[in-house]
Amino acid sequence: SITNYVKITDTMGTPPFPFINYVYPSTANNTMSMANINWTKQIMNTFETYFGPYPFRNEKYGHMEFGYGGGMEHQTMSSMGGWDKGLIAHELAHQWFGDKVTCGAWNDIWLNEGFATFGAHLANEKLLMTNTEFMNFLLSEKNYITSLPDGSVYVADANLNNINAIFNGRLSYSKGGYVVRMMKWILGETAFYQALKDYHARPALAYNYVRTSDLKSSVLQSTGKDLTEFFNDWIYGQGYPTYDIRWKQTGNQIIFKASQTQSHTSVSFYEMPLPIKVTGTGGQIAYFALDNTVNNQYFTQTVAFPVSSVEFNYEYQIIEKNSTVAQDNTLSTSDINKDEFALYPNPAKNEINIKGIDRATDSAIYFIDGKLVRKDGDQP
C-alpha cells in the first residue's frame, strides 16, 4: 500500500516498546479513529495479562491503514481497513494465535481464527461491554453458530480447495471462538489461561507451526485434562446438542435429569459439564456444573433453601439450541442408579466391574450364549 502516510510513533506496555502506526492524513485528524488506535494500549495490556507477554516486544506493534474491508494480521504490524475496537482486538490476538504459533495446515485454521475471535470475546468481556451487553453478544454468536445443523470447526481435506470453507465465518471463526470459551468453562478460568500461556511457551510450539493435536497435548500436559472426547465432538464433529433438563426438589435435595438430542449424526453424545443456576424463593442462588457423561442421566445436589426456578446455560457457557428446563415432580431417586448402570471393561478378560447396582439388589451376569457367569451371593 502506497500513499502519503502519516507516521505516528509512540510506546506501549510495561516495560515500554515501540507502538508505530501508519495512517491516512484524514485518520490522523479524526479524533474517534485516533482514540480507538490509542485504545490498542489497553487491549495489549489485557492480552499480556491473559495470554502472556506480547511475542515481539523486541521489535514493535502497530497498524498500517489500507483500502480494504476488515483487517489482516502481519507479524508486528496489522493491515487495517477500519478502526473498530473489535477488529483491533481480533488482529492483535493473532500476534499470539497465528504469528507466534501458526496453524500447520489449512485444516487447523481455527487455531488462528477461532482464537483471534476469542480475543475479541475477551476484549468485549473485560473492556468494552457491560455484563448484559456481553451476554447479548454471546447469545447472538450462539444463535449464528446453531443457525445450521451441521459443519465442523476442523476443515476436512475435501474442502481444502474451497476458500469459503476454510475461512468460514460461522465455523472457523464464531464456532471456533466459542469452542475456546467452552474449554475455559471445562478447565476453569485460572487453569485455562495458564494453559494458554504454557501453549505459547513450549519450545516445540513457540514461533513454530502447530496442529490441533498439539494444542490438545499441550492442554493435557498443563492441566492433566484429556480433551480427546471434547475435540472429537466439537472440533472434528458437527452440529450441537439440544437439552431437556428436568428437576424436582425433595427436602434439602434437588434431583436433575438431563436428556440430550443431537443436530447431526457425526456426534452420538456431547459429554459436557452442564451449567445450572438455582434460585430460591428468597433470592438465594446456587450454581452447579453437572458432569453429563451419558444420556438421560440423573444427578442429586444439596440445596439449603426452597427452589423457585432453575436456569440452564445461564451465562451461555456452552453451545446448545432450543433447550428446555421444567419442574417434574415424577422424578424419583430410585431411578438414579438405573440410569448410571455400567458394565466394564468391554471386552473383559479376567475381571469385570459393575456400576449402578446396590449390593442388596438381586442380580445375575450371563454370557451372550446364555451361560450363567455369576449371580448375587456367589463367592468371588
C-alpha atoms as one frame of an Amber mdcrd trajectory, in Angstrom:
protein
   0.000   0.000   0.000   1.464   3.329  -1.058   0.131   6.750  -0.087   1.079
   9.890   1.796   1.008   8.163   5.190   1.289   9.963   8.493   3.656   8.007
  10.714   2.725   8.182  14.400   5.451   6.996  16.777   4.552   6.118  20.367
   5.247   3.471  23.017   3.081   0.932  24.825   3.361  -1.730  27.513   5.352
  -2.126  30.705   8.272  -2.077  30.170   7.539   0.012  27.057   8.245  -0.948
  23.462   7.521   0.928  20.189   3.941   1.453  19.018   4.034   2.684  15.410
   1.061   3.474  13.183   0.912   4.455   9.515  -2.451   6.148   8.877  -4.080
   8.335   6.251  -3.920  12.100   6.902  -7.719  12.094   7.298  -7.427   9.451
  10.014  -4.710  11.378  11.841  -7.177  14.277  12.069 -10.106  12.101  13.174
 -10.477  12.208  16.955 -12.528   8.997  17.237 -10.235   6.965  14.990  -7.162
   8.104  16.913  -8.867   7.326  20.239  -9.533   3.777  19.059  -5.969   3.389
  17.829  -4.697   4.529  21.228  -7.093   2.044  22.876  -4.774  -0.640  21.462
  -2.579   0.060  24.503  -5.368  -1.097  26.823  -6.127  -4.302  24.964  -2.398
  -5.019  24.690  -2.152  -4.872  28.498  -5.201  -7.146  28.818  -3.854  -9.707
  26.368  -0.471  -9.718  28.091  -2.285 -10.450  31.357  -4.241 -13.394  29.972
  -2.129 -14.697  27.066   1.391 -13.887  28.238   3.960 -11.328  27.045   3.486
  -9.852  23.572   5.618 -12.162  21.404   7.510  -9.419  19.521   8.340  -6.948
  22.275  11.901  -6.648  20.992  10.568  -5.066  17.791   7.203  -3.225  17.863
   3.487  -3.377  17.327   1.410  -1.155  15.112  -1.055  -0.761  12.273  -0.922
   0.152   8.600  -4.125   1.562   7.140  -5.136   0.174   3.757  -8.074   0.333
   1.372  -9.699  -2.993   2.101 -12.561  -4.225   4.280 -11.629  -5.805   7.589
  -8.048  -6.374   8.613  -5.104  -8.669   8.028  -2.676  -9.597  10.765   1.005
  -9.431   9.933   3.724 -10.097  12.444   4.268  -6.838  14.421   2.017  -4.739
  12.132  -1.588  -5.406  11.164  -3.135  -4.003   7.986  -6.388  -2.288   8.910
  -9.388  -1.323   6.794 -11.078   0.365   9.755 -10.695   1.182  13.427 -13.422
  -0.777  15.176 -12.166  -1.899  18.578 -13.338  -5.474  17.988 -11.279  -5.586
  14.792  -8.262  -4.100  16.588  -8.566  -6.799  19.281  -9.002  -9.608  16.723
  -5.886  -8.656  14.761  -3.817  -8.102  17.904  -4.818 -11.540  19.259  -3.376
 -13.004  16.060   0.092 -11.955  17.204  -0.152 -14.829  19.688  -2.524 -17.085
  17.740  -1.351 -17.107  14.148   2.020 -15.363  14.304   3.789 -16.769  17.377
   2.109 -20.136  16.801   0.883 -20.662  13.245  -1.567 -23.306  12.053   0.378
 -26.143  10.449  -2.272 -26.819   7.785  -5.397 -25.147   6.468  -7.396 -27.854
   8.253  -6.342 -26.170  11.514  -7.194 -22.583  10.586  -9.397 -22.386  13.699
  -6.174 -22.281  15.750  -5.678 -18.858  14.159  -9.180 -17.542  13.574 -11.072
 -19.192  16.414  -8.591 -17.968  18.999  -8.475 -14.473  17.483 -12.284 -14.422
  17.661 -11.979 -15.426  21.309  -9.585 -12.487  21.699 -12.479 -10.235  20.650
 -14.654 -12.073  23.221 -12.083 -11.225  25.873 -11.960  -7.571  24.818 -15.747
  -7.363  24.987 -15.868  -9.060  28.380 -13.092  -7.136  30.100 -13.103  -3.706
  28.439 -15.905  -2.916  26.022 -19.231  -4.238  27.291 -21.409  -4.360  30.357
 -22.296  -7.862  31.530 -25.742  -7.570  29.934 -24.208  -6.440  26.634 -21.688
  -9.285  26.753 -24.456 -11.855  27.375 -26.371 -10.461  24.382 -23.206 -10.714
  22.282 -22.702 -14.355  23.304 -26.347 -15.156  22.558 -26.040 -13.677  19.069
 -22.888 -15.742  18.451 -24.582 -18.905  19.726 -27.611 -18.287  17.514 -25.369
 -17.731  14.478 -23.412 -20.943  15.162 -26.601 -23.013  15.547 -28.382 -21.430
  12.572 -27.471 -24.579  10.602 -27.388 -28.135  11.994 -24.059 -29.212  10.529
 -20.470 -28.155   9.776 -17.194 -28.836  11.594 -14.641 -26.414  13.006 -11.871
 -28.584  11.562 -11.670 -28.166   7.792 -11.999 -31.554   6.086  -9.467 -32.473
   3.405 -12.283 -32.494   0.832 -12.842 -28.768   1.471  -9.244 -27.601   1.191
  -9.769 -26.300  -2.347 -12.629 -24.068  -1.154 -11.508 -20.771   0.375 -15.012
 -20.095   1.675 -14.951 -23.375   3.586 -11.540 -22.596   5.073 -12.414 -19.029
   6.111 -15.959 -19.883   7.133 -17.315 -17.154   9.400 -19.746 -19.436  11.231
 -17.357 -22.368  11.768 -13.676 -21.338  11.673 -14.352 -18.000  13.380 -17.506
 -17.980  15.518 -17.791 -21.661  16.444 -14.010 -21.891  16.812 -14.066 -18.940
  19.203 -16.982 -20.380  21.152 -15.232 -23.754  21.462 -12.344 -21.890  23.112
 -14.882 -20.369  25.532 -16.164 -23.873  26.300 -12.619 -25.032  27.018 -12.467
 -22.233  29.605 -15.725 -23.477  31.130 -14.417 -27.060  31.350 -10.962 -26.215
  32.712 -11.857 -23.235  34.896 -10.596 -19.728  34.209  -7.283 -19.911  36.088
  -6.202 -23.275  34.638  -7.391 -22.284  31.161  -5.385 -19.067  30.890  -2.308
 -20.743  32.374  -2.666 -23.490  29.759  -2.713 -20.836  27.010   0.466 -19.274
  28.389   2.094 -22.715  28.519   0.982 -23.429  24.946   2.861 -20.350  23.739
   5.922 -21.026  25.863   6.647 -24.634  24.852   9.911 -24.707  22.848   8.457
 -27.129  20.294   5.483 -24.826  19.615   6.639 -21.241  20.151   7.456 -19.420
  16.880   6.554 -22.601  15.056   3.795 -24.468  13.259   1.142 -26.297  15.299
  -1.691 -28.703  14.627  -4.911 -29.228  16.556  -3.392 -32.308  18.195  -0.509
 -30.175  19.512  -2.949 -27.904  21.341  -4.742 -30.907  22.847  -1.442 -32.422
  24.012  -0.309 -29.104  25.473  -3.550 -28.696  27.450  -3.201 -32.245  28.776
   0.370 -31.515  29.876  -0.713 -28.285  31.603  -3.917 -29.431  33.273  -3.994
 -33.231  33.290  -7.314 -32.957  31.424  -7.648 -35.144  28.334  -9.835 -33.239
  25.861  -9.894 -36.013  23.238 -13.637 -36.586  23.539 -14.299 -32.841  23.603
 -12.241 -32.274  20.436 -13.907 -35.241  18.714 -17.317 -33.705  19.406 -16.678
 -30.003  18.945 -13.684 -29.680  16.579 -13.920 -32.739  14.342 -17.627 -33.476
  14.843 -20.541 -31.418  13.578 -23.626 -29.785  14.986 -24.776 -29.075  18.532
 -26.946 -30.579  21.305 -30.431 -29.708  22.492 -31.099 -30.426  26.177 -34.194
 -31.229  28.185 -33.466 -30.555  31.868 -35.989 -31.789  34.445 -35.780 -31.065
  38.180 -37.525 -31.816  41.450 -36.787 -30.687  44.999 -37.266 -33.034  47.939
 -36.290 -31.524  51.273 -32.734 -30.244  51.002 -32.030 -32.248  47.857 -32.698
 -31.359  44.245 -32.807 -34.042  41.555 -31.932 -33.278  37.939 -32.432 -35.402
  34.842 -30.508 -34.337  31.728 -31.586 -35.616  28.323 -29.960 -34.663  25.031
 -30.591 -34.840  21.298 -28.014 -34.040  18.623 -28.437 -31.975  15.473 -26.031
 -34.137  13.440 -25.281 -37.843  13.312 -21.497 -37.327  13.449 -21.768 -36.964
  17.245 -23.631 -39.623  19.245 -23.414 -37.685  22.515 -21.834 -34.419  23.661
 -20.124 -35.020  27.006 -20.187 -31.654  28.774 -20.384 -30.212  32.277 -23.819
 -28.600  32.322 -24.126 -25.078  33.794 -27.068 -24.869  36.202 -28.211 -21.853
  38.225 -30.750 -22.456  41.003 -32.685 -19.538  42.513 -34.516 -19.746  45.824
 -37.830 -18.224  46.846 -35.912 -15.712  48.964 -33.486 -14.778  46.174 -30.786
 -17.257  47.202 -28.591 -18.565  44.384 -26.610 -21.779  43.933 -24.538 -22.849
  40.939 -23.827 -26.384  39.772 -21.769 -27.986  37.000 -23.344 -31.372  36.280
 -20.852 -33.826  34.765 -23.077 -35.092  31.979 -21.446 -38.220  30.501 -24.457
 -40.294  29.371 -27.931 -39.539  28.089 -30.919 -39.403  30.458 -28.524 -39.009
  33.382 -29.712 -38.251  36.912 -27.933 -36.021  39.424 -28.610 -35.136  43.046
 -27.384 -31.911  44.654 -27.888 -30.338  48.059 -29.671 -27.005  48.389 -30.411
 -25.355  51.730 -33.381 -23.279  50.542 -36.734 -23.712  48.747 -36.137 -23.546
  44.977 -38.299 -21.280  42.838 -36.564 -21.651  39.477 -33.743 -23.413  37.601
 -31.821 -21.806  34.733 -29.697 -23.797  32.290 -26.654 -22.373  30.466 -27.095
 -19.195  32.493 -24.062 -17.384  31.052 -24.120 -19.136  27.677 -21.109 -21.203
  28.701 -21.835 -23.875  26.080 -23.266 -24.144  22.591 -26.816 -25.530  22.504
 -30.128 -24.648  20.896 -33.786 -24.746  21.917 -33.052 -26.407  25.262 -35.821
 -26.603  27.856 -35.990 -26.654  31.653 -39.042 -27.881  33.568 -40.011 -28.891
  37.066 -41.006 -32.568  37.081 -42.455 -33.991  40.284 -42.415 -37.526  38.852
 -38.637 -37.760  39.193 -37.525 -40.282  41.791 -34.204 -41.074  43.442 -34.931
 -44.764  42.765 -34.281 -44.078  39.077 -30.783 -42.728  39.597 -28.738 -45.941
  39.847 -30.687 -47.499  36.993 -29.596 -44.773  34.593 -25.986 -44.828  35.794
 -25.592 -48.585  35.259 -22.355 -49.615  33.583 -20.537 -52.889  32.940 -16.870
 -52.571  32.017 -14.321 -53.118  30.531 -15.635 -54.308  27.204 -14.240 -56.688
  26.145 -13.403 -58.158  29.572 -10.684 -60.691  30.342 -10.125 -61.753  33.951
 -12.095 -59.023  35.722 -15.371 -57.196  35.191 -16.696 -54.147  37.036 -20.322
 -53.270  37.695 -21.551 -49.751  38.454 -25.054 -48.722  39.475 -26.327 -51.832
  41.341 -26.724 -51.849  45.098 -25.212 -54.909  46.796 -28.664 -55.757  48.179
 -30.144 -55.983  44.679 -30.717 -59.432  43.184 -28.590 -59.670  40.048 -27.005
 -62.144  37.665 -24.472 -61.957  34.815 -24.725 -64.198  31.757 -22.560 -64.775
  28.711 -24.161 -63.785  25.409 -24.870 -67.504  24.794 -26.948 -67.677  27.993
 -24.385 -69.354  30.261 -24.528 -68.055  33.837 -21.326 -66.282  34.867 -22.296
 -65.158  38.364 -25.375 -64.414  40.412 -25.768 -62.272  43.500 -24.423 -64.076
  46.586 -21.793 -66.140  44.728 -18.318 -66.084  46.158 -15.750 -64.144  44.103
